[in-house]
Amino acid sequence: MRKIKVVFAGDSEVGKTSVASAISKAGLACGGPTVGVDFFISGPDGTKAVIFDLAGQDRFAPLAPLLSRGAKVAVLMFDVTRPKTLLSIPDWAQRLLTGKEKVILVGNKFDLGLAVSPEDIAAVAAAVKAERVILTSASTGFGLEELKKALLEA
């Protein structure tokens, strides 16, 4: 069985836990903020993606590099309705990335409308060397299969 370590990172309340829950079939998360880290396992055909869902609160920032060590994929997530969360993605990348990870930039809450421009998304994707940009909605399921497939192909 092949295992892939995946780290989900981004500001608080961008939907990291909801997306991780939805793609792992654990159901939509509807609690409060993540405290520390949650783990989810996803994957058919013998491939398992172990998802480390990092808390977005500043008080957990020092733990992020330790928890992300050895990750094959880094999913940097922002909320498409809050431009500030996109602008913080380079800070997350600087904190977490070693240059060995495949980087996927995910814009969540797409069902609520786009408050960031495609040009700004593309600029941030280039800045963090994202291999892919995927827009998702944990609420409607939009883009989740594409993300799951990208994780399992890493």
C-alpha positions, -999 to 999 in steps of 0.1 A, spaced: 0 0 0 13 34 -10 9 62 16 11 99 7 15 125 34 -5 156 26 -6 188 46 -35 213 44 -25 248 54 -41 283 53 -57 309 74 -84 300 100 -119 295 86 -110 290 50 -126 255 51 -96 232 54 -113 208 78 -145 208 58 -127 200 26 -106 173 43 -137 158 58 -156 158 25 -129 142 4 -123 115 31 -160 108 33 -160 117 69 -188 141 64 -189 179 64 -172 194 94 -195 219 112 -178 224 145 -156 253 156 -120 259 146 -96 231 144 -75 227 176 -40 217 165 -44 191 138 -69 166 126 -61 135 105 -81 121 76 -74 91 54 -87 90 18 -81 68 -11 -93 38 -31 -70 13 -51 -45 9 -23 -33 44 -22 -38 63 10 -35 100 15 -29 109 51 -41 145 55 -26 166 82 -51 195 87 -31 223 103 -49 248 124 -50 283 109 -48 302 142 -15 321 148 -10 304 181 -4 271 163 20 285 137 51 273 154 39 237 151 33 239 113 69 231 102 71 201 125 38 187 114 44 192 77 78 176 77 80 148 51 48 158 33 47 149 -4 19 174 -11 11 208 4 -24 221 -2 -24 258 5 -60 269 9 -77 303 8 -113 315 10 -124 329 -24 -147 354 -6 -119 368 16 -89 383 -5 -68 386 27 -66 348 29 -52 346 -6 -26 373 2 -14 352 33 -7 321 12 30 331 5 35 334 43 22 299 47 44 287 19 75 303 35 66 287 68 60 252 55 76 244 22 110 228 17 109 228 -21 103 190 -23 65 191 -20 40 192 -48 20 224 -42 -17 227 -49 -34 260 -44 -70 256 -35 -97 283 -34 -126 271 -13 -161 284 -8 -165 289 -46 -203 286 -42 -204 319 -24 -189 339 -53 -154 350 -63 -141 381 -45 -105 376 -58 -95 380 -94 -82 352 -115 -51 373 -121 -44 376 -84 -49 338 -80 -25 332 -108 1 355 -93 0 338 -59 1 304 -76 32 314 -95 48 329 -63 44 296 -44 52 274 -74 18 257 -73 15 229 -99 -23 233 -99 -50 256 -89 -83 241 -79 -115 259 -69 -137 240 -45 -169 242 -24 -170 219 6 -207 227 8 -217 217 -27 -189 193 -35 -177 214 -64 -141 205 -73 -136 180 -45 -132 150 -68 -106 169 -88 -87 176 -56 -89 141 -44 -76 128 -77 -47 152 -76 -38 141 -41 -39 104 -49 -18 109 -81 10 126 -62 
